[in-house]
Amino acid sequence: MAIKKIGEQRYRGEIGRYFEDFEVGDVYEHRPGRTLTDADNIHFSLLTMNYHPMHCDAAFAEKSEFGKLLINSGLTLAIVLGMTVPEVSGKAVANLGWKEIRLVAPVFAGDTIYAESEVIEKRESKSRPTQGIVTVRTTGKKADGTVFMVFERSALIQKREGSKDADAGY
């Protein structure tokens, strides 16, 4: 999180980056990581009505090829996406979409996950002169370096000039 001086010995945290701050090829390592627990998994799975026994029935999961509960991929997607907000979409007007979400390795309780995003495209908005579109490829990795998820996401990002948050107290 960036810190903005707003007065004598007074500072305010800022989230996100303006459109001008993005450069194709930049990579953001999102921190802190998150260690996942069985409770996280079961709560998320039941909250979202995903009753698949691989997420909430340890006896069932013990008999699977994994031998234990799998962390719900919806949960890992939500956490990895959330990790990206401070650097990627904190100044977004809107998320425009996700594509090519690939789940390439299992995640289990006790795994600590991290994320990184590479800016793969940046362009001015044709219809909104005070905004631009930024596309990133985000990779979820376990602490041991195992990649478990990759996806692309595009967001409509405010430009610095004309930004409504500049004087809104944010």
C-alpha positions as CSV (number, residue, x, y, z in Angstrom):
1,M,0.0,0.0,0.0
2,A,1.3,3.4,-0.9
3,I,1.4,6.3,1.6
4,K,0.3,9.8,0.6
5,K,1.2,12.8,2.6
6,I,-1.9,14.8,3.2
7,G,-0.7,17.4,5.8
8,E,2.1,18.2,8.2
9,Q,3.1,14.9,9.8
10,R,-0.1,13.3,8.5
11,Y,-0.3,10.5,6.0
12,R,-3.0,8.3,4.4
13,G,-2.7,4.8,2.9
14,E,-3.7,4.5,-0.7
15,I,-4.7,1.3,-2.5
16,G,-4.1,0.6,-6.1
17,R,-2.3,2.1,-9.0
18,Y,-3.4,4.6,-11.6
19,F,-3.5,3.6,-15.3
20,E,-0.3,5.6,-16.0
21,D,1.6,3.5,-13.4
22,F,1.3,0.2,-15.3
23,E,3.9,-0.9,-17.8
24,V,3.7,-4.1,-19.9
25,G,6.2,-6.6,-18.6
26,D,6.0,-5.4,-15.0
27,V,5.5,-8.2,-12.4
28,Y,4.0,-7.6,-9.0
29,E,4.6,-10.1,-6.2
30,H,1.6,-9.9,-4.0
31,R,2.2,-10.2,-0.3
32,P,1.5,-11.3,2.4
33,G,0.7,-14.9,1.5
34,R,-2.1,-16.9,3.1
35,T,-1.9,-20.3,4.9
36,L,-5.1,-22.2,4.2
37,T,-6.9,-24.3,6.9
38,D,-9.5,-27.0,6.9
39,A,-11.9,-24.5,8.5
40,D,-11.4,-22.0,5.7
41,N,-12.2,-24.8,3.2
42,I,-15.2,-26.2,4.9
43,H,-16.8,-22.8,5.7
44,F,-16.3,-21.5,2.1
45,S,-17.6,-24.8,0.6
46,L,-20.7,-24.9,2.7
47,L,-21.3,-21.1,2.4
48,T,-21.2,-21.4,-1.4
49,M,-23.3,-24.6,-1.3
50,N,-20.6,-26.7,-2.8
51,Y,-21.2,-29.9,-1.0
52,H,-18.7,-32.0,-2.9
53,P,-17.3,-34.5,-0.4
54,M,-13.7,-33.8,-1.5
55,H,-14.1,-30.5,0.3
56,C,-16.0,-31.4,3.4
57,D,-15.9,-35.1,4.1
58,A,-12.5,-36.2,5.4
59,A,-13.5,-39.9,5.4
60,F,-14.5,-39.7,1.7
61,A,-11.4,-37.8,0.8
62,E,-9.1,-40.3,2.5
63,K,-10.2,-42.9,0.0
64,S,-9.4,-40.6,-3.0
65,E,-6.1,-40.4,-5.0
66,F,-5.2,-37.4,-2.8
67,G,-5.8,-39.1,0.5
68,K,-7.1,-35.9,2.1
69,L,-9.5,-33.0,1.6
70,L,-8.8,-30.7,-1.4
71,I,-9.1,-27.0,-0.9
72,N,-12.1,-25.7,-2.9
73,S,-10.8,-24.1,-6.1
74,G,-13.4,-21.3,-5.7
75,L,-11.7,-20.4,-2.4
76,T,-8.2,-20.4,-3.9
77,L,-9.4,-18.3,-6.8
78,A,-11.1,-15.8,-4.5
79,I,-8.0,-15.5,-2.3
80,V,-5.5,-15.2,-5.2
81,L,-7.7,-12.6,-6.8
82,G,-8.0,-10.7,-3.5
83,M,-4.2,-10.7,-3.1
84,T,-3.9,-8.8,-6.4
85,V,-6.2,-5.9,-5.4
86,P,-3.6,-3.6,-3.8
87,E,-1.3,-3.6,-6.8
88,V,-3.7,-4.3,-9.7
89,S,-7.3,-3.2,-9.2
90,G,-7.4,-0.9,-6.2
91,K,-8.2,2.0,-8.5
92,A,-10.4,0.0,-10.8
93,V,-13.7,1.3,-12.0
94,A,-14.8,-2.2,-12.9
95,N,-13.5,-5.7,-13.5
96,L,-14.1,-6.5,-17.1
97,G,-13.5,-10.2,-17.0
98,W,-11.4,-13.3,-16.3
99,K,-10.3,-15.8,-18.9
100,E,-8.3,-19.0,-19.2
101,I,-8.6,-19.9,-15.5
102,R,-6.4,-23.0,-15.2
103,L,-6.1,-25.1,-12.1
104,V,-2.8,-27.0,-12.5
105,A,-2.1,-28.5,-9.1
106,P,-4.1,-29.4,-6.0
107,V,-4.1,-27.3,-2.9
108,F,-4.4,-28.7,0.6
109,A,-5.0,-27.4,4.1
110,G,-1.6,-26.2,5.5
111,D,-0.4,-24.9,2.1
112,T,0.7,-21.3,2.1
113,I,-0.2,-19.6,-1.2
114,Y,1.2,-16.5,-2.9
115,A,0.4,-14.7,-6.1
116,E,2.1,-12.7,-8.7
117,S,0.8,-10.7,-11.7
118,E,2.4,-9.7,-14.9
119,V,1.1,-6.8,-16.9
120,I,0.5,-8.3,-20.4
121,E,-1.5,-5.5,-22.0
122,K,-2.4,-1.9,-21.5
123,R,-4.5,0.4,-23.6
124,E,-6.5,3.6,-23.4
125,S,-10.3,3.2,-23.2
126,K,-11.9,4.2,-26.5
127,S,-15.1,5.4,-24.8
128,R,-13.8,6.7,-21.5
129,P,-11.0,9.2,-21.8
130,T,-10.2,9.3,-18.1
131,Q,-9.7,5.5,-17.9
132,G,-7.7,2.7,-19.5
133,I,-7.8,-1.1,-19.7
134,V,-5.1,-3.2,-18.0
135,T,-4.8,-6.9,-18.5
136,V,-2.7,-9.1,-16.2
137,R,-1.7,-12.7,-16.0
138,T,-1.9,-13.9,-12.4
139,T,-0.1,-17.0,-11.1
140,G,-0.9,-18.7,-7.8
141,K,2.1,-20.5,-6.3
142,K,2.5,-22.5,-3.1
143,A,5.4,-21.6,-0.8
144,D,7.5,-24.4,-2.3
145,G,7.1,-22.8,-5.8
146,T,4.5,-25.2,-7.2
147,V,2.2,-23.3,-9.6
148,F,-1.4,-24.2,-8.8
149,M,-3.4,-21.6,-10.8
150,V,-3.1,-19.2,-13.7
151,F,-5.6,-16.8,-15.1
152,E,-5.9,-13.5,-17.0
153,R,-8.0,-10.6,-15.9
154,S,-8.8,-7.2,-17.4
155,A,-9.9,-4.2,-15.4
156,L,-10.9,-0.7,-16.3
157,I,-8.5,1.6,-14.3
158,Q,-8.7,5.3,-13.5
159,K,-6.2,7.7,-14.9
160,R,-4.5,10.0,-12.4
161,E,-5.8,13.2,-14.0
162,G,-9.6,13.4,-13.6
163,S,-9.7,10.8,-10.9
164,K,-12.6,11.2,-8.6
165,D,-10.7,9.7,-5.7
166,A,-8.0,12.4,-5.8
167,D,-9.9,14.7,-3.4
168,A,-12.6,12.4,-2.1
169,G,-10.8,11.6,1.2
170,Y,-9.6,8.2,-0.1
